[in-house]
């Protein structure tokens, strides 16, 4: 079964992507660029932490 933590992280990432698309359509380019710089750091950290959590929970 899927873990609620992984589903929550996936939902947050999906929500962020939708918000970014809306802001891009509205023409708020500067905010989208700043947001993209932050997401380049947060998304890999969230992905690897979720992956580590999965292995620590189900493998060990």
N, C-alpha and C positions, 0 to 999 in steps of 0.2 A: 504494500500500500504506500501511497505518497504521504510524506511527512508534512504536517501543517506548516512547519518553519520554511521548508523549501517552497511550498505553495504560496506562502506569504511573500517571500522574496521575489518569486516570479510575478506575483500580482503587482508588487511595487514597481518592478522594472517595466511591466507592461503599461502601468499607469503613467510612469514618467515618459515613456515613448509616445503615448497618446497626447500628453500635455505638450511635449516638444513639437509634435506635428501641428497642433492647434496654434501654438505661438508662432511657428514658422509661417503658417498661412496668414496670420494677422499682420505679419511684417515686423515682428519684434525680434529682429535679427541679432542685435547685441546681446539680449538676454539669452537667446538660444545658444550663441557661441560660448558665453560664460558657463551656461548649464552643461554644454558638451564637454568643456574642460574639466568640470567637476566630475561628470559621469565617467570620464576616461579613467579616473582613479577609483571611484566607488564601485563601479560594476565588476571589475576584476576581483576586487577585494571581497565583495559579496558573493561572487561565484565560487572563489576558492574556499571561502569560509563555509559556504553551504556544502561544498564537496567534501571538505574535511569533516564537517558535522555528520554527513551521511556515512562516510567510512568509519568514523569513530562510533557511531550509533549501531550500525548494522553489521559491521565486520568484526569489531572487537567484542 
